């Protein structure tokens, strides 16, 4: 075996051992799952520091986006906003296609148009995916930023926040990022194939010419991007790798994990990942800049080693090589020869040299002993001084922690009091809202009862107008109280969030205070002292004192802002409750006044109608008596008519000249005519009287009907409506 072949074998064995030991020592066969978010300390210690992924459930329960982010909500909220959308023919953006690294075509379109495409993807050419990074969420989706938290509470402040939404055909090819990534899925699911950076030696990188997809006339074309030049990328598909082209990839050991709605995946920096998703999946991820610490150095070292590994060559023959001995690749001496002979002067010179060297070494050792004594004394004094300085700085640090702890305690106490006060105000709003139900029901019932009025009394009078206005007033009060209740609930949530942050900060301060007080009490002779390898270091996730102070100061300022907003809201609630009670009370009074006025008016009208009815009834009685008298008068003319006609008929029997037209004859004829005229006049007057009686009866019926209508109206207004309205009691809450 040649020397180069030994080196190759050693490198191959070393990188394979590195990957195997990483899997055995700290990497899991499956991504671990947490049922609740971890504390910041455990998160950094157990996952960020060892560079291990973890799936966190129940981490997004407090996000309003979980319930709000439906297609309908997004249309209403940001439908008119212009967003950047990546478009590809096959769903592969930033991937190797036709031997080139092809980036997607980016289009600017309204969010509503993108949602239309998501609902009917088959009606459009290409695959559409919102994937622009560089914090596109804070740049293009500002209207819905409030639906999520600005950062993960147990993380630090992010460098970028990105929004993702797309088609199920959109696939992210395998790559790695120099970011610590907290990937939060709000809708749908995402499936990640993860490969640790310790397997980097098995992941093939090649350089490809950069290009872009361009759609022209309904067809996608690939155009080279000369400005970008060449890009190193991974062509292998981890789901179906071609091991004939990439045999080394067979040694990589990936792990697959699916992130569902409400879950968070911590994707460590430099981990290779390939991503698939469900249709319409929505996600938000937080990018944190990676720590360029020793892990990064290890990774670069592994990359450099891998880039220098040549392909194994066929072992060459040793036939023409000089016969030598190799041990662990190092060349040893040739065959043994006889010892060399020396002269006597050379022997004497050698002895003198040994004497001189020994004397020189002894003197140097003597000086070293003296210098060591002096150094021991100096180091002892320096150590004592350093310990005093450390103790003093510990005391100063403890004072600083106590100061900020007191500030946090005071602010927390004020905030807790304010939360209790706001909860009490919320109860007042709820009671006030509940108290509007009965007046609204009574007002609507009055309107419903008044629909039972009949005939002419079914009039749109002042009572009707005031009742409608009362319904509108109460419904307006309910809408205002509901909005106030929502605002109060949201403010309580914000107050509790600030309270949680203060409590978390206080808890950390308490732990730090306990640790530093324990450290301040330690002495050189304290029990339990021992060596700690690697303790003398600055933690990668540590912060400077200014950031430490700024963190607590920011929590205090935020809590004070929320408390002040809460105080202002309580003042507003006081005014709203007073104003709404006054409005409802005034409108209720106006309705009652209108009712009383209308009832009085109706009673007066009913009384006048009854007076007229009594007169009509009396007149009807007189008409009926008059008819009887007229009929009797007509009947009284029958006998005189018969007498006169009998006389005339009898006198026609007078003989001869006795049939004379004497005055008697003329007078009898006049009598018959007079009786006939009297009967005709009496009959005419009887007809008139009978017609008058019919008119009087019709008026009697009309008056009785109208009086019944008025009585019905009075019953509705005075008994039913005003009886119910007596129970209305509008109070101040």
C-alpha positions as CSV (number, residue, x, y, z in Angstrom):
1,X,0.0,0.0,0.0
2,X,1.4,3.5,-1.0
3,X,1.7,6.3,1.5
4,X,-1.1,8.3,-0.3
5,X,-3.4,5.3,-0.2
6,X,-2.8,5.0,3.5
7,X,-3.8,8.6,4.0
8,X,-6.9,8.1,1.9
9,X,-8.0,5.1,3.9
10,X,-7.3,6.9,7.1
11,X,-9.4,9.9,6.1
12,X,-12.3,7.7,4.9
13,X,-12.2,5.8,8.1
14,X,-12.0,9.1,10.1
15,X,-15.1,10.8,8.5
16,X,-17.1,7.5,8.8
17,X,-16.1,7.2,12.4
18,X,-17.1,10.8,13.1
19,X,-20.6,10.3,11.6
20,X,-21.1,7.0,13.4
21,X,-19.9,8.3,16.8
22,X,-22.1,11.4,16.4
23,X,-25.1,9.2,15.9
24,X,-24.2,7.0,18.9
25,X,-23.3,9.7,21.3
26,X,-25.9,12.5,20.9
27,X,-28.0,12.2,17.8
28,X,-31.3,10.4,18.0
29,X,-32.8,7.9,15.5
30,X,-35.9,10.1,15.6
31,X,-36.4,13.8,16.2
32,X,-37.3,14.2,19.9
33,X,-40.7,15.6,20.7
34,X,-41.6,18.0,23.5
35,X,-45.3,18.4,24.6
36,X,-44.7,22.0,25.8
37,X,-42.2,24.8,25.0
38,X,-38.9,24.4,27.0
39,X,-37.3,27.0,29.2
40,X,-34.7,29.2,27.4
41,X,-31.9,27.6,29.5
42,X,-32.9,24.0,28.8
43,X,-33.5,24.8,25.1
44,X,-30.0,26.2,24.6
45,X,-28.4,23.6,26.7
46,X,-30.1,20.5,25.4
47,X,-30.7,21.4,21.7
48,X,-29.0,24.6,20.4
49,X,-25.6,24.0,22.0
50,X,-25.4,20.3,20.8
51,X,-26.9,21.3,17.5
52,X,-29.9,18.9,17.7
53,X,-33.3,19.3,16.1
54,X,-36.5,19.0,18.3
55,X,-40.2,19.1,17.6
56,X,-42.3,21.2,20.0
57,X,-46.0,20.8,20.4
58,X,-48.5,23.2,21.9
59,X,-46.1,26.1,21.3
60,X,-48.5,28.3,19.2
61,X,-51.7,28.0,21.3
62,X,-51.7,31.7,22.1
63,X,-51.4,32.8,18.4
64,X,-54.7,34.3,17.1
65,X,-53.5,33.2,13.6
66,X,-54.4,29.6,14.5
67,X,-58.1,30.5,14.3
68,X,-58.0,33.5,12.0
69,X,-55.8,32.5,9.0
70,X,-58.5,31.1,6.8
71,X,-58.7,31.9,3.1
72,X,-61.7,34.2,3.7
73,X,-59.9,36.1,6.5
74,X,-56.7,36.5,4.4
75,X,-58.9,37.8,1.5
76,X,-60.6,40.3,3.8
77,X,-57.4,41.4,5.6
78,X,-54.7,41.4,3.0
79,X,-56.5,40.6,-0.2
80,X,-55.4,43.9,-1.8
81,X,-51.8,43.7,-0.6
82,X,-49.1,43.0,-3.3
83,X,-46.8,40.0,-2.4
84,X,-43.9,38.3,-4.1
85,X,-44.7,34.8,-5.5
86,X,-42.2,32.3,-6.9
87,X,-43.4,30.5,-10.0
88,X,-41.9,27.3,-11.5
89,X,-43.2,24.8,-14.0
90,X,-42.5,21.8,-11.8
91,X,-42.6,23.1,-8.2
92,X,-38.8,22.9,-7.8
93,X,-37.3,26.3,-7.0
94,X,-33.6,26.8,-6.3
95,X,-32.9,23.3,-7.6
96,X,-30.8,21.5,-10.3
97,X,-32.7,21.3,-13.6
98,X,-31.0,20.4,-16.9
99,X,-27.6,20.7,-15.3
100,X,-28.1,24.2,-14.0
101,X,-29.0,25.8,-10.7
102,X,-32.4,27.2,-11.7
103,X,-34.1,29.9,-9.6
104,X,-37.9,30.6,-9.8
105,X,-39.5,33.4,-11.7
106,X,-40.7,36.0,-9.2
107,X,-44.0,37.8,-9.8
108,X,-45.7,40.5,-7.9
109,X,-49.5,40.0,-7.5
110,X,-52.3,40.7,-5.1
111,X,-52.8,38.2,-2.3
112,X,-56.4,37.6,-3.5
113,X,-55.2,36.5,-6.9
114,X,-52.7,34.1,-5.2
115,X,-55.6,32.7,-3.1
116,X,-57.6,32.2,-6.3
117,X,-54.7,30.1,-7.7
118,X,-54.5,28.1,-4.5
119,X,-58.2,27.2,-4.8
120,X,-58.0,26.2,-8.5
121,X,-54.3,25.2,-9.1
122,X,-55.2,23.2,-12.2
123,X,-56.5,26.2,-14.0
124,X,-53.1,27.9,-14.1
125,X,-49.8,27.0,-15.7
126,X,-47.0,26.6,-13.2
127,X,-46.6,26.0,-9.5
128,X,-47.0,29.1,-7.3
129,X,-45.3,29.4,-3.9
130,X,-44.8,32.3,-1.5
131,X,-41.3,31.6,-0.4
132,X,-39.4,34.9,-0.6
133,X,-37.2,35.1,2.4
134,X,-35.2,38.0,3.9
135,X,-38.0,38.7,6.4
136,X,-40.8,38.9,3.8
137,X,-43.4,38.6,6.6
138,X,-42.5,41.9,8.2
139,X,-42.1,43.6,4.8
140,X,-45.2,42.3,2.8
141,X,-47.6,41.0,5.5
142,X,-47.7,43.9,8.0
143,X,-51.5,43.9,8.3
144,X,-51.4,40.4,9.9
145,X,-48.2,40.7,11.9
146,X,-50.3,41.2,15.1
147,X,-51.8,37.6,14.6
148,X,-48.5,36.1,15.6
149,X,-45.8,36.9,18.2
150,X,-42.9,39.0,17.1
151,X,-40.5,36.4,18.6
152,X,-40.6,33.0,20.3
153,X,-40.6,33.8,24.1
154,X,-38.0,31.1,24.9
155,X,-35.7,32.2,22.0
156,X,-33.9,35.4,21.3
157,X,-34.8,38.2,18.9
158,X,-34.9,36.9,15.3
159,X,-32.8,38.4,12.4
160,X,-35.7,37.6,10.0
161,X,-39.3,36.4,10.0
162,X,-40.5,34.6,6.8
163,X,-44.0,33.7,5.6
164,X,-44.5,30.5,3.5
165,X,-47.7,29.4,1.6
166,X,-47.9,27.2,-1.4
167,X,-49.0,24.3,-3.5
168,X,-48.5,20.6,-2.5
169,X,-46.3,20.3,-5.7
170,X,-43.8,22.9,-4.4
171,X,-40.8,21.1,-3.0
172,X,-37.6,22.5,-1.5
173,X,-34.5,20.7,-2.7
174,X,-31.9,19.6,-0.2
175,X,-29.7,22.4,1.2
176,X,-28.4,23.9,4.4
177,X,-28.7,27.3,6.0
178,X,-26.3,29.3,8.3
179,X,-29.3,30.1,10.6
180,X,-30.9,28.7,13.7
181,X,-34.5,28.1,12.4
182,X,-37.7,27.9,14.5
183,X,-40.3,26.7,11.9
184,X,-43.9,27.2,13.0
185,X,-46.7,25.6,11.0
186,X,-50.1,27.4,11.2
187,X,-52.1,25.5,8.6
188,X,-51.5,22.1,7.0
189,X,-48.3,20.2,7.5
190,X,-44.6,20.1,6.3
191,X,-42.4,17.0,6.1
192,X,-38.7,17.5,6.5
193,X,-35.9,15.1,5.6
194,X,-32.9,16.0,7.9
195,X,-29.3,15.0,7.6
196,X,-26.8,16.1,10.3
197,X,-23.7,18.2,9.4
198,X,-21.5,15.3,10.7
199,X,-22.6,13.5,7.5
200,X,-21.4,16.4,5.3
201,X,-18.6,14.1,3.9
202,X,-21.3,12.0,2.2
203,X,-23.4,14.8,0.7
204,X,-22.2,15.6,-2.8
205,X,-21.7,19.3,-3.7
206,X,-21.1,20.3,-7.3
207,X,-20.9,23.7,-9.0
208,X,-23.6,24.7,-11.4
209,X,-24.3,27.6,-13.7
210,X,-27.0,29.8,-12.2
211,X,-30.2,30.3,-14.2
212,X,-33.8,31.4,-13.9
213,X,-37.2,30.2,-15.1
214,X,-39.0,32.7,-17.4
215,X,-42.5,32.1,-18.8
216,X,-43.1,33.2,-22.3
217,X,-46.3,32.5,-24.3
218,X,-47.5,30.0,-21.7
219,X,-44.2,28.0,-21.7
220,X,-41.4,28.1,-19.2
221,X,-37.8,28.6,-20.5
222,X,-34.5,28.5,-18.6
223,X,-32.2,31.5,-19.0
224,X,-28.7,31.6,-17.6
225,X,-28.0,34.2,-14.9
226,X,-24.6,35.6,-15.9
227,X,-24.5,38.1,-13.0
228,X,-24.8,35.3,-10.4
229,X,-22.3,33.0,-12.1
230,X,-21.7,29.6,-10.7
231,X,-23.4,28.2,-7.5
232,X,-22.4,25.2,-5.4
233,X,-25.5,23.0,-4.8
234,X,-26.7,19.5,-4.0
235,X,-28.2,17.6,-6.9
236,X,-29.1,14.4,-5.1
237,X,-32.7,13.7,-4.2
238,X,-32.6,12.2,-0.6
239,X,-36.0,10.5,-1.2
240,X,-34.8,8.6,-4.2
241,X,-31.0,8.9,-4.5
242,X,-29.1,7.6,-7.5
243,X,-26.4,5.8,-5.7
244,X,-24.7,4.9,-9.0
245,X,-23.9,8.6,-9.4
246,X,-23.5,9.4,-5.8
247,X,-22.3,6.2,-4.0
248,X,-21.0,8.1,-0.9
249,X,-24.6,9.3,-0.2
250,X,-25.5,5.8,0.8
251,X,-23.5,6.3,4.0
252,X,-25.6,9.3,5.1
253,X,-28.3,8.6,7.7
254,X,-31.3,11.0,7.4
255,X,-34.3,11.3,9.7
256,X,-37.8,12.3,8.6
257,X,-40.2,14.4,10.7
258,X,-43.6,15.9,9.9
259,X,-44.6,19.2,11.5
260,X,-48.3,19.7,11.8
261,X,-50.6,22.6,12.7
262,X,-49.6,24.4,16.0
263,X,-46.2,22.7,16.1
264,X,-42.7,24.2,16.0
265,X,-39.6,22.5,14.5
266,X,-36.2,23.7,15.7
267,X,-34.0,23.2,12.7
268,X,-30.4,23.7,13.7
269,X,-27.9,25.6,11.6
270,X,-25.9,23.7,8.9
271,X,-28.3,20.7,9.0
272,X,-29.2,19.5,5.4
273,X,-32.9,19.5,4.8
274,X,-35.4,18.6,2.1
275,X,-39.0,19.9,2.5
276,X,-42.4,18.8,1.2
277,X,-45.8,20.2,2.2
278,X,-49.6,19.7,2.1
279,X,-51.7,21.9,-0.2
280,X,-52.3,25.4,1.0
281,X,-49.9,24.9,3.9
282,X,-49.1,28.2,5.8
283,X,-46.0,28.6,8.0
284,X,-43.9,31.3,9.6
285,X,-40.3,30.7,10.5
286,X,-37.9,32.7,12.6
287,X,-34.2,32.9,11.6
288,X,-31.5,33.5,14.2
289,X,-27.9,34.1,13.1
290,X,-25.8,31.1,13.9
291,X,-22.9,31.3,16.4
292,X,-19.6,31.1,14.4
293,X,-18.0,29.1,17.2
294,X,-16.1,25.9,17.4
295,X,-18.9,23.9,15.8
296,X,-18.5,26.1,12.7
297,X,-14.8,25.4,12.8
298,X,-15.4,21.7,13.0
299,X,-17.8,21.8,10.1
300,X,-15.3,23.8,7.9
301,X,-12.6,21.4,8.9
302,X,-14.8,18.5,7.8
303,X,-15.6,20.2,4.5
304,X,-11.9,20.9,3.8
305,X,-10.9,17.4,4.7
306,X,-13.7,16.1,2.4
307,X,-12.6,18.4,-0.5
308,X,-9.0,17.1,-0.2
309,X,-10.0,13.4,-0.3
310,X,-8.8,12.0,-3.7
311,X,-10.4,8.9,-5.2
312,X,-8.7,5.7,-4.2
313,X,-6.1,4.4,-6.7
314,X,-4.9,0.9,-7.4
315,X,-2.1,-0.1,-5.1
316,X,1.3,0.0,-6.8
317,X,3.9,-2.8,-6.7
318,X,6.8,-2.7,-4.2
319,X,9.1,-4.7,-6.5
320,X,11.2,-1.7,-7.5
321,X,11.2,0.0,-4.1
322,X,14.0,0.0,-1.7
323,X,13.5,-2.5,1.1
324,X,12.4,-0.4,4.2
325,X,10.4,-0.8,7.3
326,X,7.1,1.1,7.7
327,X,5.3,1.5,11.0
328,X,2.0,3.5,11.0
329,X,3.1,5.0,7.7
330,X,6.5,6.3,9.0
331,X,9.8,5.2,7.2
332,X,12.3,3.6,9.5
333,X,16.1,2.8,9.2
334,X,17.7,0.5,6.6
335,X,19.4,-2.8,7.4
336,X,21.7,-2.8,10.6
337,X,25.4,-1.9,10.1
338,X,28.5,-2.2,12.5
339,X,29.2,0.5,15.2
340,X,31.4,3.5,14.5
341,X,35.0,3.8,16.1
342,X,36.2,7.0,17.9
343,X,39.7,8.4,18.9
344,X,40.9,9.3,22.5
345,X,40.8,13.1,22.0
346,X,37.3,12.7,20.8
347,X,36.5,10.8,24.0
348,X,38.1,13.5,26.2
349,X,36.3,16.3,24.4
350,X,33.1,14.5,24.9
351,X,33.7,14.2,28.6
352,X,34.6,17.9,29.0
353,X,31.5,18.7,27.1
354,X,29.4,16.7,29.4
355,X,30.9,18.4,32.4
356,X,30.2,21.9,31.0
357,X,26.7,20.9,30.1
358,X,26.1,19.5,33.6
359,X,27.4,22.6,35.3
360,X,25.4,24.9,33.0
361,X,22.3,22.8,33.7
362,X,22.8,22.9,37.5
363,X,23.2,26.7,37.5
364,X,20.1,27.0,35.4
365,X,18.2,24.7,37.7
366,X,19.4,26.8,40.7
367,X,18.2,30.0,39.1
368,X,15.0,28.3,38.2
369,X,14.4,27.3,41.8
370,X,14.9,30.9,43.0
371,X,12.7,32.3,40.2
372,X,10.1,29.6,41.1
373,X,10.0,30.8,44.7
374,X,9.6,34.4,43.6
375,X,7.0,33.4,41.1
376,X,5.0,31.4,43.7
377,X,4.9,34.4,46.0
378,X,3.9,36.7,43.1
379,X,1.2,34.3,41.9
380,X,-0.1,33.8,45.5
381,X,-0.5,37.6,45.9
382,X,-2.0,38.0,42.4
383,X,-4.4,35.1,43.1
384,X,-5.5,36.7,46.4
385,X,-5.9,40.1,44.7
386,X,-7.9,38.5,41.9
387,X,-10.1,36.6,44.3
388,X,-10.8,39.8,46.2
389,X,-11.6,41.6,43.0
390,X,-13.9,38.7,41.9
391,X,-15.7,38.8,45.3
392,X,-16.1,42.5,45.0
393,X,-17.5,42.1,41.4
394,X,-19.8,39.3,42.7
395,X,-21.1,41.7,45.4
396,X,-21.7,44.4,42.8
397,X,-23.4,41.9,40.5
398,X,-25.6,40.7,43.4
399,X,-26.5,44.4,44.1
400,X,-27.4,44.9,40.4
401,X,-29.5,41.7,40.4
402,X,-31.3,42.8,43.6
403,X,-31.9,46.2,42.2
404,X,-33.5,44.9,39.0
405,X,-35.3,42.2,40.9
406,X,-36.9,44.9,43.1
407,X,-37.8,46.9,40.0
408,X,-39.4,43.8,38.4
409,X,-41.2,43.0,41.7
410,X,-42.6,46.5,42.0
411,X,-43.7,46.5,38.4
412,X,-45.2,43.0,38.7
413,X,-47.2,44.0,41.8
414,X,-48.6,47.0,40.0
415,X,-49.4,45.0,36.9
416,X,-51.1,42.2,39.0
417,X,-53.2,44.9,40.7
418,X,-54.1,46.4,37.3
419,X,-55.0,43.0,35.9
420,X,-57.4,42.4,38.8
421,X,-58.9,45.9,38.3
422,X,-59.4,45.4,34.6
423,X,-61.0,42.0,35.2
424,X,-63.4,43.7,37.6
425,X,-64.2,46.3,34.8
426,X,-64.6,43.4,32.4
427,X,-67.2,41.9,34.7
428,X,-69.0,45.3,34.8
429,X,-69.1,45.4,31.0
430,X,-70.4,41.9,30.9
431,X,-73.1,42.7,33.4
432,X,-74.0,45.9,31.5
433,X,-74.2,43.9,28.3
434,X,-76.3,41.2,30.0
435,X,-78.6,44.0,31.4
436,X,-79.4,45.2,27.9
437,X,-81.1,41.9,26.9
438,X,-84.3,42.5,28.8
439,X,-84.9,46.1,27.6
440,X,-84.2,45.0,24.1
441,X,-86.6,42.1,24.4
442,X,-89.3,44.4,25.9
443,X,-88.8,47.0,23.1
444,X,-89.0,44.3,20.4
445,X,-92.0,42.7,22.1
446,X,-93.8,46.1,22.3
447,X,-93.2,46.5,18.5
448,X,-94.5,43.0,18.0
449,X,-97.6,43.6,20.2
450,X,-98.4,46.9,18.4
451,X,-98.5,45.0,15.2
452,X,-101.7,43.5,16.6
453,X,-103.4,46.9,16.3
454,X,-106.2,46.9,13.7
455,X,-107.7,49.2,11.2
456,X,-106.9,52.8,11.3
457,X,-105.0,52.5,14.6
458,X,-102.2,50.6,12.8
459,X,-100.4,53.9,12.4
460,X,-96.7,54.7,12.4
461,X,-97.0,57.1,15.3
462,X,-94.4,58.7,17.6
463,X,-94.6,55.6,19.9
464,X,-93.6,53.4,16.9
465,X,-90.8,55.8,15.9
466,X,-89.5,56.0,19.5
467,X,-89.7,52.2,19.9
468,X,-87.7,51.6,16.7
469,X,-85.2,54.2,17.9
470,X,-85.0,52.5,21.3
471,X,-84.2,49.1,19.6
472,X,-81.5,50.8,17.5
473,X,-80.1,52.5,20.6
474,X,-79.9,49.3,22.6
475,X,-78.5,47.4,19.7
476,X,-75.9,50.1,19.2
477,X,-75.1,49.9,23.0
478,X,-74.7,46.2,22.7
479,X,-72.3,46.5,19.7
480,X,-70.3,49.2,21.6
481,X,-70.2,47.0,24.7
482,X,-69.2,43.9,22.7
483,X,-66.3,45.9,21.1
484,X,-65.3,47.2,24.5
485,X,-65.4,43.6,25.9
486,X,-63.2,42.4,23.1
487,X,-60.8,45.2,23.6
488,X,-60.8,44.5,27.4
489,X,-60.2,40.8,26.8
490,X,-57.3,41.6,24.5
491,X,-55.8,44.1,27.0
492,X,-56.1,41.5,29.7
493,X,-54.2,39.0,27.4
494,X,-51.5,41.6,26.8
495,X,-51.3,42.4,30.5
496,X,-50.9,38.7,31.3
497,X,-48.3,38.3,28.6
498,X,-46.3,41.1,30.2
499,X,-46.9,39.6,33.6
500,X,-45.6,36.2,32.3
501,X,-42.5,37.9,30.9
502,X,-41.9,39.8,34.2
503,X,-42.4,36.5,36.2
504,X,-40.1,34.7,33.8
505,X,-37.5,37.4,34.2
506,X,-37.9,37.4,38.0
507,X,-37.5,33.7,38.1
508,X,-34.3,33.9,36.1
509,X,-33.2,36.8,38.4
510,X,-33.9,34.7,41.4
511,X,-32.0,31.7,40.1
512,X,-29.1,34.0,39.1
513,X,-29.1,35.7,42.5
514,X,-29.1,32.3,44.3
515,X,-26.2,31.1,42.1
516,X,-24.1,34.3,42.6
517,X,-24.8,34.4,46.4
518,X,-23.7,30.8,46.6
519,X,-20.6,31.7,44.6
520,X,-19.9,34.7,46.8
521,X,-20.0,32.5,49.9
522,X,-17.5,30.0,48.5
523,X,-14.0,30.1,49.9
524,X,-10.8,28.2,49.2
525,X,-11.6,25.7,51.9
526,X,-15.3,25.3,51.0
527,X,-16.7,21.8,50.6
528,X,-17.3,20.4,47.1
529,X,-14.6,22.3,45.2
530,X,-13.3,20.4,42.3
531,X,-11.8,20.9,38.8
532,X,-14.2,21.6,35.9
533,X,-12.7,21.0,32.5
534,X,-13.6,23.7,30.0
535,X,-15.3,25.9,32.7
536,X,-13.1,28.9,31.8
537,X,-15.0,30.0,28.7
538,X,-17.6,32.5,27.6
539,X,-20.9,30.7,26.7
540,X,-21.9,31.1,23.1
541,X,-25.4,32.1,24.1
542,X,-24.4,34.6,26.8
543,X,-25.2,38.3,26.6
544,X,-23.3,41.4,27.6
545,X,-24.2,43.4,30.7
546,X,-25.8,46.2,28.6
547,X,-28.0,43.6,26.8
548,X,-28.9,42.1,30.2
549,X,-30.0,45.4,31.6
550,X,-31.8,46.3,28.3
551,X,-33.7,43.1,28.5
552,X,-35.2,43.7,31.9
553,X,-35.6,47.4,31.1
554,X,-37.6,46.5,28.0
555,X,-39.8,44.1,30.0
556,X,-40.4,46.8,32.5
557,X,-41.2,49.5,29.9
558,X,-43.5,47.1,28.0
559,X,-45.3,46.2,31.2
560,X,-45.7,49.9,32.1
561,X,-47.0,50.6,28.6
562,X,-49.6,47.8,29.0
563,X,-50.5,49.0,32.5
564,X,-50.9,52.5,31.3
565,X,-53.0,51.3,28.3
566,X,-55.1,49.3,30.8
567,X,-55.6,52.4,33.0
568,X,-56.7,54.4,30.0
569,X,-59.0,51.6,28.9
570,X,-60.6,51.5,32.4
571,X,-61.3,55.3,32.2
572,X,-62.8,54.7,28.7
573,X,-65.0,51.9,30.1
574,X,-66.2,54.1,32.9
575,X,-67.3,56.7,30.4
576,X,-68.9,54.2,28.0
577,X,-70.9,52.6,30.8
578,X,-72.1,55.9,32.0
579,X,-72.9,57.2,28.5
580,X,-74.7,54.0,27.4
581,X,-76.8,53.9,30.6
582,X,-77.8,57.6,30.1
583,X,-78.6,56.9,26.4
584,X,-80.8,53.9,27.2
585,X,-82.4,55.7,30.2
586,X,-83.2,58.8,28.1
587,X,-84.6,56.7,25.2
588,X,-86.7,54.6,27.6
589,X,-88.1,57.8,29.1
590,X,-88.9,59.2,25.6
591,X,-90.7,56.0,24.7
592,X,-92.7,56.1,27.9
593,X,-93.6,59.7,27.3
594,X,-94.7,58.9,23.8
595,X,-96.7,55.9,25.1
596,X,-98.5,58.0,27.8
597,X,-99.2,60.8,25.3
598,X,-100.6,58.3,22.8
599,X,-102.6,56.5,25.5
600,X,-104.1,59.8,26.6
601,X,-104.9,60.7,23.0
602,X,-106.5,57.4,22.4
603,X,-108.6,57.5,25.5
604,X,-109.8,61.0,24.6
605,X,-110.7,59.8,21.1
606,X,-112.5,56.7,22.5
607,X,-114.5,58.9,24.9
608,X,-115.6,61.2,22.2
609,X,-116.6,58.2,20.0
610,X,-118.6,56.8,22.9
611,X,-120.4,60.1,23.3
612,X,-121.3,60.2,19.6
613,X,-122.4,56.5,19.9
614,X,-124.8,57.4,22.7
615,X,-126.2,60.2,20.7
616,X,-126.6,58.0,17.6
617,X,-128.3,55.3,19.7
618,X,-130.8,57.9,21.1
619,X,-131.4,59.2,17.6
620,X,-132.0,55.7,16.3
621,X,-134.6,55.2,19.0
622,X,-136.4,58.5,17.9
623,X,-136.2,57.4,14.3
624,X,-137.8,54.1,15.1
625,X,-140.6,55.8,17.1
626,X,-141.1,58.3,14.1
627,X,-141.4,55.3,11.7
628,X,-144.0,53.8,14.0
629,X,-145.9,57.1,14.1
630,X,-145.7,57.5,10.3
631,X,-146.9,53.9,9.7
632,X,-149.8,54.5,12.1
633,X,-150.7,57.8,10.3
634,X,-150.7,55.9,7.0
635,X,-152.9,53.2,8.5
636,X,-155.2,55.9,9.8
637,X,-155.9,57.1,6.3
638,X,-157.2,53.7,5.1
639,X,-160.7,54.0,6.6
640,X,-161.3,57.7,5.5
641,X,-160.2,56.6,2.0
642,X,-162.6,53.6,2.1
643,X,-165.4,55.9,3.3
644,X,-164.9,58.5,0.7
645,X,-164.6,56.0,-2.1
646,X,-167.6,54.1,-0.8
647,X,-169.6,57.3,-0.8
648,X,-168.6,58.2,-4.3
649,X,-169.3,54.7,-5.5
650,X,-172.7,54.6,-3.8
651,X,-173.8,58.0,-5.2
652,X,-173.2,56.7,-8.7
653,X,-176.4,54.7,-8.2
654,X,-178.5,57.9,-8.0
655,X,-181.3,57.8,-10.6
656,X,-181.7,60.0,-13.6
657,X,-181.3,63.6,-13.0
658,X,-180.4,62.9,-9.4
659,X,-177.0,62.0,-10.7
660,X,-175.9,65.5,-10.2
661,X,-172.4,67.0,-9.9
662,X,-173.3,68.7,-6.8
663,X,-170.8,70.1,-4.3
664,X,-170.9,66.9,-2.4
665,X,-169.6,65.1,-5.4
666,X,-166.8,67.5,-5.9
667,X,-165.9,67.6,-2.3
668,X,-165.7,63.8,-2.1
669,X,-163.4,63.7,-5.1
670,X,-161.2,66.4,-3.4
671,X,-161.3,64.3,-0.2
672,X,-160.0,61.2,-2.0
673,X,-157.3,63.3,-3.6
674,X,-156.3,64.9,-0.3
675,X,-156.2,61.5,1.4
676,X,-154.0,60.1,-1.5
677,X,-151.7,63.1,-1.3
678,X,-151.4,62.7,2.5
679,X,-150.6,59.0,2.2
680,X,-148.0,59.8,-0.5
681,X,-146.4,62.4,1.7
682,X,-146.4,60.1,4.7
683,X,-144.9,57.2,2.7
684,X,-142.2,59.5,1.4
685,X,-141.4,60.7,4.9
686,X,-141.4,57.1,6.1
687,X,-138.9,56.2,3.3
688,X,-136.7,59.1,4.4
689,X,-136.9,58.1,8.0
690,X,-136.1,54.5,7.2
691,X,-133.1,55.6,5.1
692,X,-132.0,57.8,8.0
693,X,-132.3,54.9,10.4
694,X,-130.1,52.8,8.1
695,X,-127.5,55.5,8.1
696,X,-127.7,55.9,11.9
697,X,-127.3,52.1,12.3
698,X,-124.3,52.1,9.9
699,X,-122.7,54.9,12.0
700,X,-123.5,53.0,15.1
701,X,-121.7,50.0,13.8
702,X,-118.8,52.1,12.6
703,X,-118.5,53.8,16.0
704,X,-118.8,50.6,17.9
705,X,-116.0,49.0,15.6
706,X,-113.8,52.1,16.0
707,X,-114.4,52.1,19.8
708,X,-113.4,48.4,19.7
709,X,-110.2,49.3,17.7
710,X,-109.4,52.0,20.3
711,X,-110.1,49.6,23.1
712,X,-107.7,47.0,21.5
713,X,-105.1,49.7,21.1
714,X,-105.5,50.9,24.6
715,X,-105.1,47.3,25.9
716,X,-101.9,46.8,23.8
717,X,-100.3,50.1,24.7
718,X,-101.5,50.6,28.3
719,X,-101.8,47.0,29.6
720,X,-99.4,44.9,27.5
721,X,-96.7,47.4,26.5
722,X,-96.7,49.7,29.5
723,X,-97.2,46.8,31.8
724,X,-94.0,45.2,30.5
725,X,-92.1,48.5,30.4
726,X,-92.6,49.0,34.2
727,X,-90.1,46.2,34.7
728,X,-87.4,48.1,32.8
729,X,-84.7,49.2,35.3
730,X,-81.7,50.7,33.7
731,X,-78.8,50.9,36.2
732,X,-75.3,52.2,36.2
733,X,-72.7,49.5,36.3
